[in-house]
Amino acid sequence: MHVTAKGQVTIPKNIREELGIKPGTDIDFRENNGRFYIVRITKPTVTGKLS
C-alpha cells in the first residue's frame, strides 16, 4: 500500500468486501500489542419507544 501526502490509503476491494465497508461506513483503527487492526464501527440501533 502507498500512503498519500495527506496520510490516506486505499483499502483493497477484497478487504472492504470482507469487512462490509461501503461508502459512508465508519471505521476505526485499533492497536493490540503493536499490531493495528481496521474495525468497522456498527452504530447501535434503537428499537421500541422511549418513555
mmCIF entry with sequence, helices, sheets and N, C-alpha, C, O atoms, coordinates in Angstrom:
data_MODEL
# 
_entry.id   MODEL 
# 
_entity.id                         1 
_entity.type                       polymer 
_entity.pdbx_number_of_molecules   1 
# 
_entity_poly.entity_id                      1 
_entity_poly.type                           'polypeptide(L)' 
_entity_poly.nstd_linkage                   no 
_entity_poly.nstd_monomer                   no 
_entity_poly.pdbx_seq_one_letter_code       MHVTAKGQVTIPKNIREELGIKPGTDIDFRENNGRFYIVRITKPTVTGKLS 
_entity_poly.pdbx_seq_one_letter_code_can   MHVTAKGQVTIPKNIREELGIKPGTDIDFRENNGRFYIVRITKPTVTGKLS 
_entity_poly.pdbx_strand_id                 A 
# 
loop_
_entity_poly_seq.entity_id 
_entity_poly_seq.num 
_entity_poly_seq.mon_id 
_entity_poly_seq.hetero 
1 1  MET n 
1 2  HIS n 
1 3  VAL n 
1 4  THR n 
1 5  ALA n 
1 6  LYS n 
1 7  GLY n 
1 8  GLN n 
1 9  VAL n 
1 10 THR n 
1 11 ILE n 
1 12 PRO n 
1 13 LYS n 
1 14 ASN n 
1 15 ILE n 
1 16 ARG n 
1 17 GLU n 
1 18 GLU n 
1 19 LEU n 
1 20 GLY n 
1 21 ILE n 
1 22 LYS n 
1 23 PRO n 
1 24 GLY n 
1 25 THR n 
1 26 ASP n 
1 27 ILE n 
1 28 ASP n 
1 29 PHE n 
1 30 ARG n 
1 31 GLU n 
1 32 ASN n 
1 33 ASN n 
1 34 GLY n 
1 35 ARG n 
1 36 PHE n 
1 37 TYR n 
1 38 ILE n 
1 39 VAL n 
1 40 ARG n 
1 41 ILE n 
1 42 THR n 
1 43 LYS n 
1 44 PRO n 
1 45 THR n 
1 46 VAL n 
1 47 THR n 
1 48 GLY n 
1 49 LYS n 
1 50 LEU n 
1 51 SER n 
# 
_struct_asym.id          A 
_struct_asym.entity_id   1 
# 
_struct_conf.conf_type_id            HELX_P 
_struct_conf.id                      HELX_P1 
_struct_conf.pdbx_PDB_helix_id       AA1 
_struct_conf.beg_label_comp_id       LYS 
_struct_conf.beg_label_asym_id       A 
_struct_conf.beg_label_seq_id        13 
_struct_conf.pdbx_beg_PDB_ins_code   ? 
_struct_conf.end_label_comp_id       LEU 
_struct_conf.end_label_asym_id       A 
_struct_conf.end_label_seq_id        19 
_struct_conf.pdbx_end_PDB_ins_code   ? 
_struct_conf.beg_auth_comp_id        LYS 
_struct_conf.beg_auth_asym_id        A 
_struct_conf.beg_auth_seq_id         13 
_struct_conf.end_auth_comp_id        LEU 
_struct_conf.end_auth_asym_id        A 
_struct_conf.end_auth_seq_id         19 
_struct_conf.pdbx_PDB_helix_class    1 
_struct_conf.details                 ? 
_struct_conf.pdbx_PDB_helix_length   7 
# 
_struct_conf_type.id          HELX_P 
_struct_conf_type.criteria    ? 
_struct_conf_type.reference   ? 
# 
_struct_sheet.id               AA1 
_struct_sheet.type             ? 
_struct_sheet.number_strands   2 
_struct_sheet.details          ? 
# 
_struct_sheet_order.sheet_id     AA1 
_struct_sheet_order.range_id_1   1 
_struct_sheet_order.range_id_2   2 
_struct_sheet_order.offset       ? 
_struct_sheet_order.sense        anti-parallel 
# 
loop_
_struct_sheet_range.sheet_id 
_struct_sheet_range.id 
_struct_sheet_range.beg_label_comp_id 
_struct_sheet_range.beg_label_asym_id 
_struct_sheet_range.beg_label_seq_id 
_struct_sheet_range.pdbx_beg_PDB_ins_code 
_struct_sheet_range.end_label_comp_id 
_struct_sheet_range.end_label_asym_id 
_struct_sheet_range.end_label_seq_id 
_struct_sheet_range.pdbx_end_PDB_ins_code 
_struct_sheet_range.beg_auth_comp_id 
_struct_sheet_range.beg_auth_asym_id 
_struct_sheet_range.beg_auth_seq_id 
_struct_sheet_range.end_auth_comp_id 
_struct_sheet_range.end_auth_asym_id 
_struct_sheet_range.end_auth_seq_id 
AA1 1 ILE A 27 ? ASN A 32 ? ILE A 27 ASN A 32 
AA1 2 ARG A 35 ? ARG A 40 ? ARG A 35 ARG A 40 
# 
loop_
_atom_site.group_PDB 
_atom_site.id 
_atom_site.type_symbol 
_atom_site.label_atom_id 
_atom_site.label_alt_id 
_atom_site.label_comp_id 
_atom_site.label_asym_id 
_atom_site.label_entity_id 
_atom_site.label_seq_id 
_atom_site.pdbx_PDB_ins_code 
_atom_site.Cartn_x 
_atom_site.Cartn_y 
_atom_site.Cartn_z 
_atom_site.occupancy 
_atom_site.B_iso_or_equiv 
_atom_site.pdbx_formal_charge 
_atom_site.auth_seq_id 
_atom_site.auth_comp_id 
_atom_site.auth_asym_id 
_atom_site.auth_atom_id 
_atom_site.pdbx_PDB_model_num 
ATOM 1   N N  . MET A 1 1  ? 0.837   -1.177 0.000  1.00 0.00 ? 1  MET A N  1 
ATOM 2   C CA . MET A 1 1  ? 0.000   0.000  0.000  1.00 0.00 ? 1  MET A CA 1 
ATOM 3   C C  . MET A 1 1  ? 0.876   1.231  0.000  1.00 0.00 ? 1  MET A C  1 
ATOM 4   O O  . MET A 1 1  ? 2.019   1.208  0.457  1.00 0.00 ? 1  MET A O  1 
ATOM 5   N N  . HIS A 1 2  ? 0.323   2.291  -0.515 1.00 0.00 ? 2  HIS A N  1 
ATOM 6   C CA . HIS A 1 2  ? 1.015   3.572  -0.595 1.00 0.00 ? 2  HIS A CA 1 
ATOM 7   C C  . HIS A 1 2  ? 0.238   4.592  0.230  1.00 0.00 ? 2  HIS A C  1 
ATOM 8   O O  . HIS A 1 2  ? -0.986  4.674  0.119  1.00 0.00 ? 2  HIS A O  1 
ATOM 9   N N  . VAL A 1 3  ? 0.926   5.360  1.045  1.00 0.00 ? 3  VAL A N  1 
ATOM 10  C CA . VAL A 1 3  ? 0.297   6.416  1.837  1.00 0.00 ? 3  VAL A CA 1 
ATOM 11  C C  . VAL A 1 3  ? 0.479   7.734  1.085  1.00 0.00 ? 3  VAL A C  1 
ATOM 12  O O  . VAL A 1 3  ? 1.588   8.074  0.675  1.00 0.00 ? 3  VAL A O  1 
ATOM 13  N N  . THR A 1 4  ? -0.622  8.473  0.909  1.00 0.00 ? 4  THR A N  1 
ATOM 14  C CA . THR A 1 4  ? -0.552  9.746  0.209  1.00 0.00 ? 4  THR A CA 1 
ATOM 15  C C  . THR A 1 4  ? 0.028   10.819 1.126  1.00 0.00 ? 4  THR A C  1 
ATOM 16  O O  . THR A 1 4  ? 0.228   10.587 2.318  1.00 0.00 ? 4  THR A O  1 
ATOM 17  N N  . ALA A 1 5  ? 0.293   11.988 0.562  1.00 0.00 ? 5  ALA A N  1 
ATOM 18  C CA . ALA A 1 5  ? 0.804   13.120 1.345  1.00 0.00 ? 5  ALA A CA 1 
ATOM 19  C C  . ALA A 1 5  ? -0.183  13.529 2.437  1.00 0.00 ? 5  ALA A C  1 
ATOM 20  O O  . ALA A 1 5  ? 0.213   14.109 3.448  1.00 0.00 ? 5  ALA A O  1 
ATOM 21  N N  . LYS A 1 6  ? -1.465  13.228 2.236  1.00 0.00 ? 6  LYS A N  1 
ATOM 22  C CA . LYS A 1 6  ? -2.493  13.551 3.239  1.00 0.00 ? 6  LYS A CA 1 
ATOM 23  C C  . LYS A 1 6  ? -2.677  12.431 4.258  1.00 0.00 ? 6  LYS A C  1 
ATOM 24  O O  . LYS A 1 6  ? -3.548  12.523 5.123  1.00 0.00 ? 6  LYS A O  1 
ATOM 25  N N  . GLY A 1 7  ? -1.868  11.375 4.168  1.00 0.00 ? 7  GLY A N  1 
ATOM 26  C CA . GLY A 1 7  ? -1.975  10.269 5.118  1.00 0.00 ? 7  GLY A CA 1 
ATOM 27  C C  . GLY A 1 7  ? -3.077  9.288  4.766  1.00 0.00 ? 7  GLY A C  1 
ATOM 28  O O  . GLY A 1 7  ? -3.512  8.523  5.627  1.00 0.00 ? 7  GLY A O  1 
ATOM 29  N N  . GLN A 1 8  ? -3.536  9.289  3.534  1.00 0.00 ? 8  GLN A N  1 
ATOM 30  C CA . GLN A 1 8  ? -4.625  8.418  3.123  1.00 0.00 ? 8  GLN A CA 1 
ATOM 31  C C  . GLN A 1 8  ? -4.095  7.155  2.454  1.00 0.00 ? 8  GLN A C  1 
ATOM 32  O O  . GLN A 1 8  ? -3.049  7.163  1.805  1.00 0.00 ? 8  GLN A O  1 
ATOM 33  N N  . VAL A 1 9  ? -4.847  6.071  2.629  1.00 0.00 ? 9  VAL A N  1 
ATOM 34  C CA . VAL A 1 9  ? -4.551  4.822  1.938  1.00 0.00 ? 9  VAL A CA 1 
ATOM 35  C C  . VAL A 1 9  ? -5.847  4.301  1.337  1.00 0.00 ? 9  VAL A C  1 
ATOM 36  O O  . VAL A 1 9  ? -6.936  4.649  1.793  1.00 0.00 ? 9  VAL A O  1 
ATOM 37  N N  . THR A 1 10 ? -5.726  3.473  0.321  1.00 0.00 ? 10 THR A N  1 
ATOM 38  C CA . THR A 1 10 ? -6.891  2.820  -0.262 1.00 0.00 ? 10 THR A CA 1 
ATOM 39  C C  . THR A 1 10 ? -6.989  1.422  0.324  1.00 0.00 ? 10 THR A C  1 
ATOM 40  O O  . THR A 1 10 ? -6.038  0.643  0.265  1.00 0.00 ? 10 THR A O  1 
ATOM 41  N N  . ILE A 1 11 ? -8.145  1.114  0.888  1.00 0.00 ? 11 ILE A N  1 
ATOM 42  C CA . ILE A 1 11 ? -8.373  -0.224 1.427  1.00 0.00 ? 11 ILE A CA 1 
ATOM 43  C C  . ILE A 1 11 ? -8.710  -1.120 0.234  1.00 0.00 ? 11 ILE A C  1 
ATOM 44  O O  . ILE A 1 11 ? -9.660  -0.834 -0.495 1.00 0.00 ? 11 ILE A O  1 
ATOM 45  N N  . PRO A 1 12 ? -7.956  -2.193 0.023  1.00 0.00 ? 12 PRO A N  1 
ATOM 46  C CA . PRO A 1 12 ? -8.219  -3.068 -1.124 1.00 0.00 ? 12 PRO A CA 1 
ATOM 47  C C  . PRO A 1 12 ? -9.666  -3.590 -1.139 1.00 0.00 ? 12 PRO A C  1 
ATOM 48  O O  . PRO A 1 12 ? -10.276 -3.811 -0.093 1.00 0.00 ? 12 PRO A O  1 
ATOM 49  N N  . LYS A 1 13 ? -10.184 -3.776 -2.341 1.00 0.00 ? 13 LYS A N  1 
ATOM 50  C CA . LYS A 1 13 ? -11.574 -4.189 -2.533 1.00 0.00 ? 13 LYS A CA 1 
ATOM 51  C C  . LYS A 1 13 ? -11.918 -5.466 -1.773 1.00 0.00 ? 13 LYS A C  1 
ATOM 52  O O  . LYS A 1 13 ? -12.976 -5.545 -1.149 1.00 0.00 ? 13 LYS A O  1 
ATOM 53  N N  . ASN A 1 14 ? -11.034 -6.471 -1.818 1.00 0.00 ? 14 ASN A N  1 
ATOM 54  C CA . ASN A 1 14 ? -11.348 -7.733 -1.136 1.00 0.00 ? 14 ASN A CA 1 
ATOM 55  C C  . ASN A 1 14 ? -11.485 -7.544 0.373  1.00 0.00 ? 14 ASN A C  1 
ATOM 56  O O  . ASN A 1 14 ? -12.293 -8.221 1.009  1.00 0.00 ? 14 ASN A O  1 
ATOM 57  N N  . ILE A 1 15 ? -10.715 -6.643 0.944  1.00 0.00 ? 15 ILE A N  1 
ATOM 58  C CA . ILE A 1 15 ? -10.820 -6.374 2.392  1.00 0.00 ? 15 ILE A CA 1 
ATOM 59  C C  . ILE A 1 15 ? -12.093 -5.589 2.684  1.00 0.00 ? 15 ILE A C  1 
ATOM 60  O O  . ILE A 1 15 ? -12.790 -5.885 3.654  1.00 0.00 ? 15 ILE A O  1 
ATOM 61  N N  . ARG A 1 16 ? -12.406 -4.589 1.855  1.00 0.00 ? 16 ARG A N  1 
ATOM 62  C CA . ARG A 1 16 ? -13.663 -3.843 2.035  1.00 0.00 ? 16 ARG A CA 1 
ATOM 63  C C  . ARG A 1 16 ? -14.859 -4.779 1.986  1.00 0.00 ? 16 ARG A C  1 
ATOM 64  O O  . ARG A 1 16 ? -15.776 -4.671 2.801  1.00 0.00 ? 16 ARG A O  1 
ATOM 65  N N  . GLU A 1 17 ? -14.848 -5.702 1.026  1.00 0.00 ? 17 GLU A N  1 
ATOM 66  C CA . GLU A 1 17 ? -15.958 -6.648 0.914  1.00 0.00 ? 17 GLU A CA 1 
ATOM 67  C C  . GLU A 1 17 ? -16.036 -7.570 2.128  1.00 0.00 ? 17 GLU A C  1 
ATOM 68  O O  . GLU A 1 17 ? -17.124 -7.831 2.642  1.00 0.00 ? 17 GLU A O  1 
ATOM 69  N N  . GLU A 1 18 ? -14.897 -8.058 2.584  1.00 0.00 ? 18 GLU A N  1 
ATOM 70  C CA . GLU A 1 18 ? -14.857 -8.954 3.745  1.00 0.00 ? 18 GLU A CA 1 
ATOM 71  C C  . GLU A 1 18 ? -15.393 -8.266 5.003  1.00 0.00 ? 18 GLU A C  1 
ATOM 72  O O  . GLU A 1 18 ? -16.087 -8.884 5.810  1.00 0.00 ? 18 GLU A O  1 
ATOM 73  N N  . LEU A 1 19 ? -15.063 -6.978 5.162  1.00 0.00 ? 19 LEU A N  1 
ATOM 74  C CA . LEU A 1 19 ? -15.496 -6.230 6.348  1.00 0.00 ? 19 LEU A CA 1 
ATOM 75  C C  . LEU A 1 19 ? -16.856 -5.563 6.174  1.00 0.00 ? 19 LEU A C  1 
ATOM 76  O O  . LEU A 1 19 ? -17.404 -5.013 7.130  1.00 0.00 ? 19 LEU A O  1 
ATOM 77  N N  . GLY A 1 20 ? -17.403 -5.607 4.963  1.00 0.00 ? 20 GLY A N  1 
ATOM 78  C CA . GLY A 1 20 ? -18.689 -4.948 4.715  1.00 0.00 ? 20 GLY A CA 1 
ATOM 79  C C  . GLY A 1 20 ? -18.562 -3.437 4.708  1.00 0.00 ? 20 GLY A C  1 
ATOM 80  O O  . GLY A 1 20 ? -19.497 -2.735 5.092  1.00 0.00 ? 20 GLY A O  1 
ATOM 81  N N  . ILE A 1 21 ? -17.414 -2.928 4.275  1.00 0.00 ? 21 ILE A N  1 
ATOM 82  C CA . ILE A 1 21 ? -17.175 -1.489 4.240  1.00 0.00 ? 21 ILE A CA 1 
ATOM 83  C C  . ILE A 1 21 ? -17.654 -0.941 2.908  1.00 0.00 ? 21 ILE A C  1 
ATOM 84  O O  . ILE A 1 21 ? -17.202 -1.368 1.845  1.00 0.00 ? 21 ILE A O  1 
ATOM 85  N N  . LYS A 1 22 ? -18.586 0.021  2.982  1.00 0.00 ? 22 LYS A N  1 
ATOM 86  C CA . LYS A 1 22 ? -19.136 0.685  1.802  1.00 0.00 ? 22 LYS A CA 1 
ATOM 87  C C  . LYS A 1 22 ? -18.970 2.186  2.002  1.00 0.00 ? 22 LYS A C  1 
ATOM 88  O O  . LYS A 1 22 ? -18.668 2.632  3.109  1.00 0.00 ? 22 LYS A O  1 
ATOM 89  N N  . PRO A 1 23 ? -19.164 2.969  0.946  1.00 0.00 ? 23 PRO A N  1 
ATOM 90  C CA . PRO A 1 23 ? -19.072 4.427  1.132  1.00 0.00 ? 23 PRO A CA 1 
ATOM 91  C C  . PRO A 1 23 ? -19.959 4.887  2.289  1.00 0.00 ? 23 PRO A C  1 
ATOM 92  O O  . PRO A 1 23 ? -21.130 4.516  2.371  1.00 0.00 ? 23 PRO A O  1 
ATOM 93  N N  . GLY A 1 24 ? -19.396 5.688  3.169  1.00 0.00 ? 24 GLY A N  1 
ATOM 94  C CA . GLY A 1 24 ? -20.127 6.192  4.337  1.00 0.00 ? 24 GLY A CA 1 
ATOM 95  C C  . GLY A 1 24 ? -19.976 5.336  5.581  1.00 0.00 ? 24 GLY A C  1 
ATOM 96  O O  . GLY A 1 24 ? -20.412 5.745  6.657  1.00 0.00 ? 24 GLY A O  1 
ATOM 97  N N  . THR A 1 25 ? -19.369 4.154  5.468  1.00 0.00 ? 25 THR A N  1 
ATOM 98  C CA . THR A 1 25 ? -19.162 3.285  6.621  1.00 0.00 ? 25 THR A CA 1 
ATOM 99  C C  . THR A 1 25 ? -18.116 3.901  7.547  1.00 0.00 ? 25 THR A C  1 
ATOM 100 O O  . THR A 1 25 ? -17.078 4.378  7.089  1.00 0.00 ? 25 THR A O  1 
ATOM 101 N N  . ASP A 1 26 ? -18.391 3.887  8.831  1.00 0.00 ? 26 ASP A N  1 
ATOM 102 C CA . ASP A 1 26 ? -17.420 4.364  9.816  1.00 0.00 ? 26 ASP A CA 1 
ATOM 103 C C  . ASP A 1 26 ? -16.498 3.219  10.203 1.00 0.00 ? 26 ASP A C  1 
ATOM 104 O O  . ASP A 1 26 ? -16.949 2.104  10.468 1.00 0.00 ? 26 ASP A O  1 
ATOM 105 N N  . ILE A 1 27 ? -15.184 3.511  10.233 1.00 0.00 ? 27 ILE A N  1 
ATOM 106 C CA . ILE A 1 27 ? -14.204 2.521  10.664 1.00 0.00 ? 27 ILE A CA 1 
ATOM 107 C C  . ILE A 1 27 ? -13.319 3.141  11.737 1.00 0.00 ? 27 ILE A C  1 
ATOM 108 O O  . ILE A 1 27 ? -13.299 4.358  11.921 1.00 0.00 ? 27 ILE A O  1 
ATOM 109 N N  . ASP A 1 28 ? -12.597 2.291  12.432 1.00 0.00 ? 28 ASP A N  1 
ATOM 110 C CA . ASP A 1 28 ? -11.659 2.739  13.449 1.00 0.00 ? 28 ASP A CA 1 
ATOM 111 C C  . ASP A 1 28 ? -10.405 1.885  13.319 1.00 0.00 ? 28 ASP A C  1 
ATOM 112 O O  . ASP A 1 28 ? -10.437 0.793  12.751 1.00 0.00 ? 28 ASP A O  1 
ATOM 113 N N  . PHE A 1 29 ? -9.327  2.386  13.841 1.00 0.00 ? 29 PHE A N  1 
ATOM 114 C CA . PHE A 1 29 ? -8.084  1.634  13.890 1.00 0.00 ? 29 PHE A CA 1 
ATOM 115 C C  . PHE A 1 29 ? -7.836  1.276  15.345 1.00 0.00 ? 29 PHE A C  1 
ATOM 116 O O  . PHE A 1 29 ? -7.836  2.151  16.212 1.00 0.00 ? 29 PHE A O  1 
ATOM 117 N N  . ARG A 1 30 ? -7.626  0.006  15.613 1.00 0.00 ? 30 ARG A N  1 
ATOM 118 C CA . ARG A 1 30 ? -7.375  -0.470 16.975 1.00 0.00 ? 30 ARG A CA 1 
ATOM 119 C C  . ARG A 1 30 ? -5.973  -1.049 17.047 1.00 0.00 ? 30 ARG A C  1 
ATOM 120 O O  . ARG A 1 30 ? -5.483  -1.642 16.086 1.00 0.00 ? 30 ARG A O  1 
ATOM 121 N N  . GLU A 1 31 ? -5.331  -0.869 18.198 1.00 0.00 ? 31 GLU A N  1 
ATOM 122 C CA . GLU A 1 31 ? -3.977  -1.388 18.409 1.00 0.00 ? 31 GLU A CA 1 
ATOM 123 C C  . GLU A 1 31 ? -4.017  -2.455 19.480 1.00 0.00 ? 31 GLU A C  1 
ATOM 124 O O  . GLU A 1 31 ? -4.699  -2.310 20.494 1.00 0.00 ? 31 GLU A O  1 
ATOM 125 N N  . ASN A 1 32 ? -3.276  -3.533 19.246 1.00 0.00 ? 32 ASN A N  1 
ATOM 126 C CA . ASN A 1 32 ? -3.167  -4.604 20.218 1.00 0.00 ? 32 ASN A CA 1 
ATOM 127 C C  . ASN A 1 32 ? -1.764  -5.185 20.109 1.00 0.00 ? 32 ASN A C  1 
ATOM 128 O O  . ASN A 1 32 ? -1.417  -5.811 19.108 1.00 0.00 ? 32 ASN A O  1 
ATOM 129 N N  . ASN A 1 33 ? -0.960  -4.973 21.149 1.00 0.00 ? 33 ASN A N  1 
ATOM 130 C CA . ASN A 1 33 ? 0.413   -5.493 21.185 1.00 0.00 ? 33 ASN A CA 1 
ATOM 131 C C  . ASN A 1 33 ? 1.231   -5.092 19.960 1.00 0.00 ? 33 ASN A C  1 
ATOM 132 O O  . ASN A 1 33 ? 1.949   -5.912 19.387 1.00 0.00 ? 33 ASN A O  1 
ATOM 133 N N  . GLY A 1 34 ? 1.118   -3.825 19.563 1.00 0.00 ? 34 GLY A N  1 
ATOM 134 C CA . GLY A 1 34 ? 1.910   -3.320 18.455 1.00 0.00 ? 34 GLY A CA 1 
ATOM 135 C C  . GLY A 1 34 ? 1.351   -3.611 17.073 1.00 0.00 ? 34 GLY A C  1 
ATOM 136 O O  . GLY A 1 34 ? 1.955   -3.221 16.074 1.00 0.00 ? 34 GLY A O  1 
ATOM 137 N N  . ARG A 1 35 ? 0.218   -4.281 16.992 1.00 0.00 ? 35 ARG A N  1 
ATOM 138 C CA . ARG A 1 35 ? -0.437  -4.541 15.708 1.00 0.00 ? 35 ARG A CA 1 
ATOM 139 C C  . ARG A 1 35 ? -1.681  -3.675 15.623 1.00 0.00 ? 35 ARG A C  1 
ATOM 140 O O  . ARG A 1 35 ? -2.392  -3.470 16.607 1.00 0.00 ? 35 ARG A O  1 
ATOM 141 N N  . PHE A 1 36 ? -1.923  -3.176 14.426 1.00 0.00 ? 36 PHE A N  1 
ATOM 142 C CA . PHE A 1 36 ? -3.093  -2.326 14.219 1.00 0.00 ? 36 PHE A CA 1 
ATOM 143 C C  . PHE A 1 36 ? -4.109  -3.056 13.368 1.00 0.00 ? 36 PHE A C  1 
ATOM 144 O O  . PHE A 1 36 ? -3.757  -3.791 12.445 1.00 0.00 ? 36 PHE A O  1 
ATOM 145 N N  . TYR A 1 37 ? -5.374  -2.845 13.691 1.00 0.00 ? 37 TYR A N  1 
ATOM 146 C CA . TYR A 1 37 ? -6.477  -3.514 13.024 1.00 0.00 ? 37 TYR A CA 1 
ATOM 147 C C  . TYR A 1 37 ? -7.491  -2.487 12.555 1.00 0.00 ? 37 TYR A C  1 
ATOM 148 O O  . TYR A 1 37 ? -7.722  -1.479 13.224 1.00 0.00 ? 37 TYR A O  1 
ATOM 149 N N  . ILE A 1 38 ? -8.101  -2.746 11.396 1.00 0.00 ? 38 ILE A N  1 
ATOM 150 C CA . ILE A 1 38 ? -9.214  -1.931 10.917 1.00 0.00 ? 38 ILE A CA 1 
ATOM 151 C C  . ILE A 1 38 ? -10.483 -2.589 11.429 1.00 0.00 ? 38 ILE A C  1 
ATOM 152 O O  . ILE A 1 38 ? -10.680 -3.792 11.255 1.00 0.00 ? 38 ILE A O  1 
ATOM 153 N N  . VAL A 1 39 ? -11.345 -1.799 12.062 1.00 0.00 ? 39 VAL A N  1 
ATOM 154 C CA . VAL A 1 39 ? -12.578 -2.323 12.630 1.00 0.00 ? 39 VAL A CA 1 
ATOM 155 C C  . VAL A 1 39 ? -13.747 -1.494 12.108 1.00 0.00 ? 39 VAL A C  1 
ATOM 156 O O  . VAL A 1 39 ? -13.742 -0.266 12.200 1.00 0.00 ? 39 VAL A O  1 
ATOM 157 N N  . ARG A 1 40 ? -14.742 -2.175 11.562 1.00 0.00 ? 40 ARG A N  1 
ATOM 158 C CA . ARG A 1 40 ? -15.957 -1.483 11.130 1.00 0.00 ? 40 ARG A CA 1 
ATOM 159 C C  . ARG A 1 40 ? -16.774 -1.147 12.363 1.00 0.00 ? 40 ARG A C  1 
ATOM 160 O O  . ARG A 1 40 ? -17.022 -2.015 13.199 1.00 0.00 ? 40 ARG A O  1 
ATOM 161 N N  . ILE A 1 41 ? -17.190 0.093  12.483 1.00 0.00 ? 41 ILE A N  1 
ATOM 162 C CA . ILE A 1 41 ? -17.974 0.526  13.635 1.00 0.00 ? 41 ILE A CA 1 
ATOM 163 C C  . ILE A 1 41 ? -19.450 0.321  13.321 1.00 0.00 ? 41 ILE A C  1 
ATOM 164 O O  . ILE A 1 41 ? -19.964 0.847  12.334 1.00 0.00 ? 41 ILE A O  1 
ATOM 165 N N  . THR A 1 42 ? -20.110 -0.432 14.154 1.00 0.00 ? 42 THR A N  1 
ATOM 166 C CA . THR A 1 42 ? -21.546 -0.616 13.989 1.00 0.00 ? 42 THR A CA 1 
ATOM 167 C C  . THR A 1 42 ? -22.248 0.298  14.972 1.00 0.00 ? 42 THR A C  1 
ATOM 168 O O  . THR A 1 42 ? -21.968 0.295  16.171 1.00 0.00 ? 42 THR A O  1 
ATOM 169 N N  . LYS A 1 43 ? -23.154 1.069  14.440 1.00 0.00 ? 43 LYS A N  1 
ATOM 170 C CA . LYS A 1 43 ? -23.895 2.010  15.279 1.00 0.00 ? 43 LYS A CA 1 
ATOM 171 C C  . LYS A 1 43 ? -25.074 1.281  15.908 1.00 0.00 ? 43 LYS A C  1 
ATOM 172 O O  . LYS A 1 43 ? -25.771 0.521  15.236 1.00 0.00 ? 43 LYS A O  1 
ATOM 173 N N  . PRO A 1 44 ? -25.294 1.512  17.191 1.00 0.00 ? 44 PRO A N  1 
ATOM 174 C CA . PRO A 1 44 ? -26.426 0.848  17.832 1.00 0.00 ? 44 PRO A CA 1 
ATOM 175 C C  . PRO A 1 44 ? -27.743 1.335  17.233 1.00 0.00 ? 44 PRO A C  1 
ATOM 176 O O  . PRO A 1 44 ? -27.889 2.511  16.900 1.00 0.00 ? 44 PRO A O  1 
ATOM 177 N N  . THR A 1 45 ? -28.683 0.430  17.104 1.00 0.00 ? 45 THR A N  1 
ATOM 178 C CA . THR A 1 45 ? -29.992 0.812  16.606 1.00 0.00 ? 45 THR A CA 1 
ATOM 179 C C  . THR A 1 45 ? -30.953 0.855  17.788 1.00 0.00 ? 45 THR A C  1 
ATOM 180 O O  . THR A 1 45 ? -30.893 0.020  18.691 1.00 0.00 ? 45 THR A O  1 
ATOM 181 N N  . VAL A 1 46 ? -31.814 1.818  17.761 1.00 0.00 ? 46 VAL A N  1 
ATOM 182 C CA . VAL A 1 46 ? -32.808 1.972  18.820 1.00 0.00 ? 46 VAL A CA 1 
ATOM 183 C C  . VAL A 1 46 ? -34.098 1.331  18.353 1.00 0.00 ? 46 VAL A C  1 
ATOM 184 O O  . VAL A 1 46 ? -34.604 1.646  17.276 1.00 0.00 ? 46 VAL A O  1 
ATOM 185 N N  . THR A 1 47 ? -34.631 0.427  19.169 1.00 0.00 ? 47 THR A N  1 
ATOM 186 C CA . THR A 1 47 ? -35.903 -0.196 18.845 1.00 0.00 ? 47 THR A CA 1 
ATOM 187 C C  . THR A 1 47 ? -36.888 0.073  19.950 1.00 0.00 ? 47 THR A C  1 
ATOM 188 O O  . THR A 1 47 ? -36.504 0.218  21.110 1.00 0.00 ? 47 THR A O  1 
ATOM 189 N N  . GLY A 1 48 ? -38.126 0.138  19.608 1.00 0.00 ? 48 GLY A N  1 
ATOM 190 C CA . GLY A 1 48 ? -39.165 0.402  20.608 1.00 0.00 ? 48 GLY A CA 1 
ATOM 191 C C  . GLY A 1 48 ? -39.274 1.873  20.929 1.00 0.00 ? 48 GLY A C  1 
ATOM 192 O O  . GLY A 1 48 ? -38.556 2.699  20.365 1.00 0.00 ? 48 GLY A O  1 
ATOM 193 N N  . LYS A 1 49 ? -40.165 2.194  21.827 1.00 0.00 ? 49 LYS A N  1 
ATOM 194 C CA . LYS A 1 49 ? -40.405 3.584  22.212 1.00 0.00 ? 49 LYS A CA 1 
ATOM 195 C C  . LYS A 1 49 ? -39.647 3.926  23.484 1.00 0.00 ? 49 LYS A C  1 
ATOM 196 O O  . LYS A 1 49 ? -39.475 3.093  24.374 1.00 0.00 ? 49 LYS A O  1 
ATOM 197 N N  . LEU A 1 50 ? -39.203 5.161  23.546 1.00 0.00 ? 50 LEU A N  1 
ATOM 198 C CA . LEU A 1 50 ? -38.586 5.654  24.781 1.00 0.00 ? 50 LEU A CA 1 
ATOM 199 C C  . LEU A 1 50 ? -39.654 6.326  25.618 1.00 0.00 ? 50 LEU A C  1 
ATOM 200 O O  . LEU A 1 50 ? -40.500 7.051  25.094 1.00 0.00 ? 50 LEU A O  1 
ATOM 201 N N  . SER A 1 51 ? -39.615 6.091  26.900 1.00 0.00 ? 51 SER A N  1 
ATOM 202 C CA . SER A 1 51 ? -40.639 6.670  27.781 1.00 0.00 ? 51 SER A CA 1 
ATOM 203 C C  . SER A 1 51 ? -40.221 8.026  28.256 1.00 0.00 ? 51 SER A C  1 
ATOM 204 O O  . SER A 1 51 ? -40.954 8.670  29.007 1.00 0.00 ? 51 SER A O  1 
# 
